[in-house]
Amino acid sequence: MKTQHYTVPCALLLIALCLFIRYSIGRRRFNRRGVAGLQQFSSYHHFITVTTIEKIILIAGNLCGLAGLFLLAVAGINHLKF
């Protein structure tokens, strides 16, 4: 099967993308923290906008990670099966 050769690199790419997204958003959240340890925003509107966008991107990143793990599992099963 020709598609098997692309399964593992695509899976690793999806997992790397997941880790990069989680790292980037975590870093942004860390840099927004003040002395008291709370995230600081300039306005309530900015808070709602940024946190909503970050949540959507985090969900997409987590889905990429799950898809990558699923592809690795499928590749492993196909490798053992044939």
Distance bins in CASP14 RR format, pairs under 12 A and 6 or more apart:
PFRMAT RR
TARGET T0000
AUTHOR 0000-0000-0000
RMODE 2
METHOD distances of the structure
MODEL  1
1 7 0 0 0 0 1 0 0 0 0 0 0
1 74 0 0 0 0 0 1 0 0 0 0 0
1 75 0 0 0 0 0 1 0 0 0 0 0
1 78 1 0 0 1 0 0 0 0 0 0 0
1 79 0 0 0 0 0 1 0 0 0 0 0
1 81 0 0 0 0 0 1 0 0 0 0 0
1 82 0 0 0 0 1 0 0 0 0 0 0
3 9 0 0 0 0 0 1 0 0 0 0 0
3 10 0 0 0 0 1 0 0 0 0 0 0
3 71 0 0 0 0 0 1 0 0 0 0 0
3 74 0 0 0 0 0 1 0 0 0 0 0
3 75 0 0 0 0 1 0 0 0 0 0 0
3 78 0 0 0 0 1 0 0 0 0 0 0
4 10 0 0 0 0 0 1 0 0 0 0 0
4 11 0 0 0 0 0 1 0 0 0 0 0
4 71 0 0 0 0 0 1 0 0 0 0 0
4 74 0 0 0 0 1 0 0 0 0 0 0
4 75 1 0 0 1 0 0 0 0 0 0 0
4 76 0 0 0 0 1 0 0 0 0 0 0
4 77 0 0 0 0 0 1 0 0 0 0 0
4 78 1 0 1 0 0 0 0 0 0 0 0
4 79 1 0 0 1 0 0 0 0 0 0 0
4 81 0 0 0 0 0 1 0 0 0 0 0
4 82 0 0 0 0 1 0 0 0 0 0 0
5 75 0 0 0 0 1 0 0 0 0 0 0
5 78 0 0 0 0 0 1 0 0 0 0 0
5 79 0 0 0 0 0 1 0 0 0 0 0
6 12 0 0 0 0 0 1 0 0 0 0 0
6 13 0 0 0 0 0 1 0 0 0 0 0
6 71 0 0 0 0 1 0 0 0 0 0 0
6 74 0 0 0 0 0 1 0 0 0 0 0
6 75 0 0 0 0 1 0 0 0 0 0 0
7 13 0 0 0 0 0 1 0 0 0 0 0
7 14 0 0 0 0 0 1 0 0 0 0 0
7 67 0 0 0 0 0 1 0 0 0 0 0
7 68 0 0 0 0 1 0 0 0 0 0 0
7 70 0 0 0 0 0 1 0 0 0 0 0
7 71 1 0 1 0 0 0 0 0 0 0 0
7 72 1 0 0 1 0 0 0 0 0 0 0
7 73 0 0 0 0 0 1 0 0 0 0 0
7 74 1 0 0 1 0 0 0 0 0 0 0
7 75 1 0 1 0 0 0 0 0 0 0 0
7 76 0 0 0 0 1 0 0 0 0 0 0
7 77 0 0 0 0 0 1 0 0 0 0 0
7 78 1 0 0 1 0 0 0 0 0 0 0
7 79 0 0 0 0 1 0 0 0 0 0 0
8 14 0 0 0 0 0 1 0 0 0 0 0
8 15 0 0 0 0 0 1 0 0 0 0 0
8 68 0 0 0 0 1 0 0 0 0 0 0
8 69 0 0 0 0 0 1 0 0 0 0 0
8 71 1 0 0 1 0 0 0 0 0 0 0
8 72 1 0 0 1 0 0 0 0 0 0 0
8 73 0 0 0 0 0 1 0 0 0 0 0
8 74 0 0 0 0 1 0 0 0 0 0 0
8 75 1 0 1 0 0 0 0 0 0 0 0
8 76 0 0 0 0 1 0 0 0 0 0 0
8 78 0 0 0 0 0 1 0 0 0 0 0
8 79 0 0 0 0 1 0 0 0 0 0 0
9 15 0 0 0 0 0 1 0 0 0 0 0
9 16 0 0 0 0 0 1 0 0 0 0 0
9 68 0 0 0 0 0 1 0 0 0 0 0
9 71 0 0 0 0 1 0 0 0 0 0 0
9 72 0 0 0 0 0 1 0 0 0 0 0
9 75 0 0 0 0 1 0 0 0 0 0 0
10 16 0 0 0 0 0 1 0 0 0 0 0
10 17 0 0 0 0 0 1 0 0 0 0 0
10 64 0 0 0 0 0 1 0 0 0 0 0
10 65 0 0 0 0 0 1 0 0 0 0 0
10 67 0 0 0 0 1 0 0 0 0 0 0
10 68 1 0 0 1 0 0 0 0 0 0 0
10 70 0 0 0 0 0 1 0 0 0 0 0
10 71 1 0 0 1 0 0 0 0 0 0 0
10 72 0 0 0 0 1 0 0 0 0 0 0
10 74 0 0 0 0 0 1 0 0 0 0 0
10 75 0 0 0 0 1 0 0 0 0 0 0
11 17 0 0 0 0 0 1 0 0 0 0 0
11 18 0 0 0 0 0 1 0 0 0 0 0
11 64 0 0 0 0 0 1 0 0 0 0 0
11 65 0 0 0 0 1 0 0 0 0 0 0
11 66 0 0 0 0 0 1 0 0 0 0 0
11 67 1 0 0 1 0 0 0 0 0 0 0
11 68 1 0 1 0 0 0 0 0 0 0 0
11 69 1 0 0 1 0 0 0 0 0 0 0
11 70 1 0 0 1 0 0 0 0 0 0 0
11 71 1 1 0 0 0 0 0 0 0 0 0
11 72 1 0 1 0 0 0 0 0 0 0 0
11 73 0 0 0 0 1 0 0 0 0 0 0
11 74 0 0 0 0 1 0 0 0 0 0 0
11 75 1 0 0 1 0 0 0 0 0 0 0
11 76 0 0 0 0 1 0 0 0 0 0 0
12 18 0 0 0 0 0 1 0 0 0 0 0
12 19 0 0 0 0 0 1 0 0 0 0 0
12 64 0 0 0 0 0 1 0 0 0 0 0
12 65 0 0 0 0 0 1 0 0 0 0 0
12 67 0 0 0 0 0 1 0 0 0 0 0
12 68 1 0 0 1 0 0 0 0 0 0 0
12 69 0 0 0 0 0 1 0 0 0 0 0
12 71 0 0 0 0 1 0 0 0 0 0 0
12 72 1 0 0 1 0 0 0 0 0 0 0
12 75 0 0 0 0 0 1 0 0 0 0 0
13 19 0 0 0 0 0 1 0 0 0 0 0
13 20 0 0 0 0 0 1 0 0 0 0 0
13 64 0 0 0 0 1 0 0 0 0 0 0
13 65 0 0 0 0 0 1 0 0 0 0 0
13 67 0 0 0 0 0 1 0 0 0 0 0
13 68 0 0 0 0 1 0 0 0 0 0 0
13 71 0 0 0 0 1 0 0 0 0 0 0
13 72 0 0 0 0 0 1 0 0 0 0 0
14 20 0 0 0 0 0 1 0 0 0 0 0
14 21 0 0 0 0 0 1 0 0 0 0 0
14 60 0 0 0 0 0 1 0 0 0 0 0
14 61 0 0 0 0 1 0 0 0 0 0 0
14 62 0 0 0 0 0 1 0 0 0 0 0
14 63 0 0 0 0 1 0 0 0 0 0 0
14 64 1 0 1 0 0 0 0 0 0 0 0
14 65 1 0 1 0 0 0 0 0 0 0 0
14 66 0 0 0 0 1 0 0 0 0 0 0
14 67 1 0 1 0 0 0 0 0 0 0 0
14 68 1 1 0 0 0 0 0 0 0 0 0
14 69 0 0 0 0 1 0 0 0 0 0 0
14 70 0 0 0 0 1 0 0 0 0 0 0
14 71 1 0 0 1 0 0 0 0 0 0 0
14 72 0 0 0 0 1 0 0 0 0 0 0
15 21 0 0 0 0 0 1 0 0 0 0 0
15 22 0 0 0 0 0 1 0 0 0 0 0
15 61 0 0 0 0 0 1 0 0 0 0 0
15 62 0 0 0 0 0 1 0 0 0 0 0
15 63 0 0 0 0 0 1 0 0 0 0 0
15 64 1 0 0 1 0 0 0 0 0 0 0
15 65 1 0 1 0 0 0 0 0 0 0 0
15 66 0 0 0 0 1 0 0 0 0 0 0
15 67 0 0 0 0 1 0 0 0 0 0 0
15 68 1 0 1 0 0 0 0 0 0 0 0
15 69 1 0 0 1 0 0 0 0 0 0 0
15 70 0 0 0 0 0 1 0 0 0 0 0
15 71 0 0 0 0 1 0 0 0 0 0 0
15 72 1 0 0 1 0 0 0 0 0 0 0
16 22 0 0 0 0 0 1 0 0 0 0 0
16 23 0 0 0 0 0 1 0 0 0 0 0
16 61 0 0 0 0 0 1 0 0 0 0 0
16 64 0 0 0 0 1 0 0 0 0 0 0
16 65 0 0 0 0 1 0 0 0 0 0 0
16 68 0 0 0 0 1 0 0 0 0 0 0
17 23 0 0 0 0 0 1 0 0 0 0 0
17 24 0 0 0 0 0 1 0 0 0 0 0
17 57 0 0 0 0 0 1 0 0 0 0 0
17 60 0 0 0 0 1 0 0 0 0 0 0
17 61 1 0 0 1 0 0 0 0 0 0 0
17 62 0 0 0 0 0 1 0 0 0 0 0
17 63 0 0 0 0 0 1 0 0 0 0 0
17 64 1 0 1 0 0 0 0 0 0 0 0
17 65 1 0 0 1 0 0 0 0 0 0 0
17 66 0 0 0 0 0 1 0 0 0 0 0
17 67 0 0 0 0 1 0 0 0 0 0 0
17 68 0 0 0 0 1 0 0 0 0 0 0
18 24 0 0 0 0 0 1 0 0 0 0 0
18 25 0 0 0 0 0 1 0 0 0 0 0
18 57 0 0 0 0 0 1 0 0 0 0 0
18 58 0 0 0 0 1 0 0 0 0 0 0
18 59 0 0 0 0 0 1 0 0 0 0 0
18 60 0 0 0 0 1 0 0 0 0 0 0
18 61 1 0 1 0 0 0 0 0 0 0 0
18 62 1 0 0 1 0 0 0 0 0 0 0
18 63 0 0 0 0 1 0 0 0 0 0 0
18 64 1 0 1 0 0 0 0 0 0 0 0
18 65 1 1 0 0 0 0 0 0 0 0 0
18 66 0 0 0 0 1 0 0 0 0 0 0
18 67 0 0 0 0 1 0 0 0 0 0 0
18 68 1 0 0 1 0 0 0 0 0 0 0
18 69 0 0 0 0 1 0 0 0 0 0 0
19 25 0 0 0 0 0 1 0 0 0 0 0
19 26 0 0 0 0 0 1 0 0 0 0 0
19 61 0 0 0 0 1 0 0 0 0 0 0
19 62 0 0 0 0 0 1 0 0 0 0 0
19 64 0 0 0 0 1 0 0 0 0 0 0
19 65 0 0 0 0 1 0 0 0 0 0 0
19 68 0 0 0 0 0 1 0 0 0 0 0
20 26 0 0 0 0 0 1 0 0 0 0 0
20 27 0 0 0 0 0 1 0 0 0 0 0
20 57 0 0 0 0 0 1 0 0 0 0 0
20 58 0 0 0 0 0 1 0 0 0 0 0
20 60 0 0 0 0 0 1 0 0 0 0 0
20 61 0 0 0 0 1 0 0 0 0 0 0
20 64 0 0 0 0 1 0 0 0 0 0 0
20 65 0 0 0 0 0 1 0 0 0 0 0
21 27 0 0 0 0 0 1 0 0 0 0 0
21 28 0 0 0 0 0 1 0 0 0 0 0
21 54 0 0 0 0 1 0 0 0 0 0 0
21 55 0 0 0 0 0 1 0 0 0 0 0
21 56 0 0 0 0 0 1 0 0 0 0 0
21 57 1 0 0 1 0 0 0 0 0 0 0
21 58 1 0 0 1 0 0 0 0 0 0 0
21 59 0 0 0 0 1 0 0 0 0 0 0
21 60 1 0 0 1 0 0 0 0 0 0 0
21 61 1 0 1 0 0 0 0 0 0 0 0
21 62 0 0 0 0 1 0 0 0 0 0 0
21 63 0 0 0 0 0 1 0 0 0 0 0
21 64 1 0 0 1 0 0 0 0 0 0 0
21 65 0 0 0 0 1 0 0 0 0 0 0
22 28 0 0 0 0 0 1 0 0 0 0 0
22 29 0 0 0 0 0 1 0 0 0 0 0
22 54 0 0 0 0 0 1 0 0 0 0 0
22 57 0 0 0 0 1 0 0 0 0 0 0
22 58 1 0 0 1 0 0 0 0 0 0 0
22 59 0 0 0 0 0 1 0 0 0 0 0
22 60 0 0 0 0 0 1 0 0 0 0 0
22 61 1 0 0 1 0 0 0 0 0 0 0
22 62 1 0 0 1 0 0 0 0 0 0 0
22 64 0 0 0 0 1 0 0 0 0 0 0
22 65 0 0 0 0 1 0 0 0 0 0 0
23 29 0 0 0 0 0 1 0 0 0 0 0
23 30 0 0 0 0 0 1 0 0 0 0 0
23 58 0 0 0 0 0 1 0 0 0 0 0
23 61 0 0 0 0 0 1 0 0 0 0 0
24 30 0 0 0 0 0 1 0 0 0 0 0
24 31 0 0 0 0 0 1 0 0 0 0 0
24 54 0 0 0 0 1 0 0 0 0 0 0
24 57 0 0 0 0 1 0 0 0 0 0 0
24 58 0 0 0 0 1 0 0 0 0 0 0
24 61 0 0 0 0 0 1 0 0 0 0 0
25 31 0 0 0 0 0 1 0 0 0 0 0
25 32 0 0 0 0 0 1 0 0 0 0 0
25 39 0 0 0 0 0 1 0 0 0 0 0
25 50 0 0 0 0 0 1 0 0 0 0 0
25 51 0 0 0 0 0 1 0 0 0 0 0
25 53 0 0 0 0 1 0 0 0 0 0 0
25 54 1 0 1 0 0 0 0 0 0 0 0
25 55 0 0 0 0 1 0 0 0 0 0 0
25 56 0 0 0 0 0 1 0 0 0 0 0
25 57 1 0 0 1 0 0 0 0 0 0 0
25 58 1 0 1 0 0 0 0 0 0 0 0
25 59 0 0 0 0 0 1 0 0 0 0 0
25 60 0 0 0 0 0 1 0 0 0 0 0
25 61 0 0 0 0 1 0 0 0 0 0 0
25 62 0 0 0 0 0 1 0 0 0 0 0
26 32 0 0 0 0 1 0 0 0 0 0 0
26 33 0 0 0 0 0 1 0 0 0 0 0
26 39 0 0 0 0 0 1 0 0 0 0 0
26 54 0 0 0 0 1 0 0 0 0 0 0
26 57 0 0 0 0 0 1 0 0 0 0 0
26 58 0 0 0 0 1 0 0 0 0 0 0
27 33 0 0 0 0 0 1 0 0 0 0 0
27 54 0 0 0 0 0 1 0 0 0 0 0
28 39 0 0 0 0 1 0 0 0 0 0 0
28 41 0 0 0 0 0 1 0 0 0 0 0
28 50 0 0 0 0 1 0 0 0 0 0 0
28 51 0 0 0 0 0 1 0 0 0 0 0
28 53 0 0 0 0 0 1 0 0 0 0 0
28 54 1 0 0 1 0 0 0 0 0 0 0
28 57 0 0 0 0 0 1 0 0 0 0 0
28 58 0 0 0 0 0 1 0 0 0 0 0
29 37 0 0 0 0 0 1 0 0 0 0 0
29 38 0 0 0 0 0 1 0 0 0 0 0
29 39 1 0 0 1 0 0 0 0 0 0 0
29 40 0 0 0 0 0 1 0 0 0 0 0
29 41 0 0 0 0 0 1 0 0 0 0 0
29 50 0 0 0 0 1 0 0 0 0 0 0
29 51 0 0 0 0 1 0 0 0 0 0 0
29 54 1 0 0 1 0 0 0 0 0 0 0
29 55 0 0 0 0 0 1 0 0 0 0 0
29 57 0 0 0 0 0 1 0 0 0 0 0
29 58 0 0 0 0 0 1 0 0 0 0 0
30 37 0 0 0 0 1 0 0 0 0 0 0
30 39 0 0 0 0 1 0 0 0 0 0 0
31 37 0 0 0 0 0 1 0 0 0 0 0
31 39 0 0 0 0 1 0 0 0 0 0 0
31 40 0 0 0 0 0 1 0 0 0 0 0
32 38 0 0 0 0 1 0 0 0 0 0 0
32 39 1 0 1 0 0 0 0 0 0 0 0
32 40 1 0 1 0 0 0 0 0 0 0 0
32 41 1 0 0 1 0 0 0 0 0 0 0
32 42 0 0 0 0 0 1 0 0 0 0 0
32 46 0 0 0 0 0 1 0 0 0 0 0
32 47 0 0 0 0 1 0 0 0 0 0 0
32 50 0 0 0 0 1 0 0 0 0 0 0
32 51 0 0 0 0 0 1 0 0 0 0 0
32 54 0 0 0 0 0 1 0 0 0 0 0
33 39 1 0 1 0 0 0 0 0 0 0 0
33 40 1 0 0 1 0 0 0 0 0 0 0
33 41 0 0 0 0 0 1 0 0 0 0 0
34 40 1 0 1 0 0 0 0 0 0 0 0
34 41 0 0 0 0 0 1 0 0 0 0 0
38 47 0 0 0 0 0 1 0 0 0 0 0
39 46 0 0 0 0 0 1 0 0 0 0 0
39 47 1 0 0 1 0 0 0 0 0 0 0
39 50 0 0 0 0 1 0 0 0 0 0 0
39 51 0 0 0 0 1 0 0 0 0 0 0
39 54 0 0 0 0 0 1 0 0 0 0 0
40 46 0 0 0 0 0 1 0 0 0 0 0
40 47 0 0 0 0 1 0 0 0 0 0 0
40 50 0 0 0 0 0 1 0 0 0 0 0
41 47 1 0 1 0 0 0 0 0 0 0 0
41 48 0 0 0 0 1 0 0 0 0 0 0
41 49 0 0 0 0 1 0 0 0 0 0 0
41 50 1 0 0 1 0 0 0 0 0 0 0
41 51 0 0 0 0 1 0 0 0 0 0 0
41 54 0 0 0 0 0 1 0 0 0 0 0
42 49 0 0 0 0 0 1 0 0 0 0 0
42 50 0 0 0 0 0 1 0 0 0 0 0
43 49 0 0 0 0 1 0 0 0 0 0 0
43 50 0 0 0 0 0 1 0 0 0 0 0
44 50 0 0 0 0 0 1 0 0 0 0 0
44 51 0 0 0 0 0 1 0 0 0 0 0
45 51 0 0 0 0 0 1 0 0 0 0 0
45 52 0 0 0 0 0 1 0 0 0 0 0
46 52 0 0 0 0 0 1 0 0 0 0 0
46 53 0 0 0 0 0 1 0 0 0 0 0
47 53 0 0 0 0 0 1 0 0 0 0 0
47 54 0 0 0 0 0 1 0 0 0 0 0
48 54 0 0 0 0 0 1 0 0 0 0 0
48 55 0 0 0 0 0 1 0 0 0 0 0
49 55 0 0 0 0 0 1 0 0 0 0 0
49 56 0 0 0 0 0 1 0 0 0 0 0
50 56 0 0 0 0 0 1 0 0 0 0 0
50 57 0 0 0 0 0 1 0 0 0 0 0
51 57 0 0 0 0 0 1 0 0 0 0 0
51 58 0 0 0 0 0 1 0 0 0 0 0
52 58 0 0 0 0 0 1 0 0 0 0 0
52 59 0 0 0 0 0 1 0 0 0 0 0
53 59 0 0 0 0 0 1 0 0 0 0 0
53 60 0 0 0 0 0 1 0 0 0 0 0
54 60 0 0 0 0 0 1 0 0 0 0 0
54 61 0 0 0 0 0 1 0 0 0 0 0
55 61 0 0 0 0 0 1 0 0 0 0 0
55 62 0 0 0 0 0 1 0 0 0 0 0
56 62 0 0 0 0 0 1 0 0 0 0 0
56 63 0 0 0 0 0 1 0 0 0 0 0
57 63 0 0 0 0 0 1 0 0 0 0 0
57 64 0 0 0 0 0 1 0 0 0 0 0
58 64 0 0 0 0 0 1 0 0 0 0 0
58 65 0 0 0 0 0 1 0 0 0 0 0
59 65 0 0 0 0 0 1 0 0 0 0 0
59 66 0 0 0 0 0 1 0 0 0 0 0
60 66 0 0 0 0 0 1 0 0 0 0 0
60 67 0 0 0 0 0 1 0 0 0 0 0
61 67 0 0 0 0 1 0 0 0 0 0 0
61 68 0 0 0 0 0 1 0 0 0 0 0
62 68 0 0 0 0 0 1 0 0 0 0 0
62 69 0 0 0 0 0 1 0 0 0 0 0
63 69 0 0 0 0 0 1 0 0 0 0 0
63 70 0 0 0 0 0 1 0 0 0 0 0
64 70 0 0 0 0 0 1 0 0 0 0 0
64 71 0 0 0 0 0 1 0 0 0 0 0
65 71 0 0 0 0 1 0 0 0 0 0 0
65 72 0 0 0 0 1 0 0 0 0 0 0
65 73 0 0 0 0 0 1 0 0 0 0 0
66 72 0 0 0 0 0 1 0 0 0 0 0
66 73 0 0 0 0 0 1 0 0 0 0 0
67 73 0 0 0 0 0 1 0 0 0 0 0
67 74 0 0 0 0 0 1 0 0 0 0 0
68 74 0 0 0 0 1 0 0 0 0 0 0
68 75 0 0 0 0 1 0 0 0 0 0 0
69 75 0 0 0 0 0 1 0 0 0 0 0
69 76 0 0 0 0 0 1 0 0 0 0 0
70 76 0 0 0 0 0 1 0 0 0 0 0
70 77 0 0 0 0 0 1 0 0 0 0 0
71 77 0 0 0 0 0 1 0 0 0 0 0
71 78 0 0 0 0 0 1 0 0 0 0 0
72 78 0 0 0 0 0 1 0 0 0 0 0
72 79 0 0 0 0 0 1 0 0 0 0 0
73 79 0 0 0 0 0 1 0 0 0 0 0
73 80 0 0 0 0 0 1 0 0 0 0 0
74 80 0 0 0 0 0 1 0 0 0 0 0
74 81 0 0 0 0 0 1 0 0 0 0 0
75 81 0 0 0 0 0 1 0 0 0 0 0
75 82 0 0 0 0 0 1 0 0 0 0 0
76 82 0 0 0 0 0 1 0 0 0 0 0
END
